[in-house]
């Protein structure tokens, strides 16, 4: 990730994530902000779509979420599962004019295709 303040941006920095399986292929990554609050500042949200091969040859796919305050994003943060058992594509974050953050993605389990948010 890159941090920008007043038009000056940092060099690319690693984005540490705790709890992501070791042999994972990242399929999609979306980053957005739900805005600032008066107490802790700006919160950053990440959606991570990943897939890994299991020993028996099956693929395991998940959509994960990680959030952090902007001044703590460089610390490894744990992820939580949003959804699993499908393939996740077109992961996006969209600013919500009413406040907050909206996320959307396409998912398919081989039988049903849908857009979720």
Beta strands, then each sheet from edge to edge (+ up, - down):
strand 1: 4-5
strand 2: 8-9
strand 3: 17-18
strand 4: 24-37
strand 5: 41-53
strand 6: 59-69
strand 7: 77-78
strand 8: 80-84
strand 9: 87-95
strand 10: 101-108
strand 11: 113-116
sheet 1: 1+ 2-
sheet 2: 3+ 7+
sheet 3: 4+ 5- 6+ 8-
sheet 4: 9+ 10- 11+
end
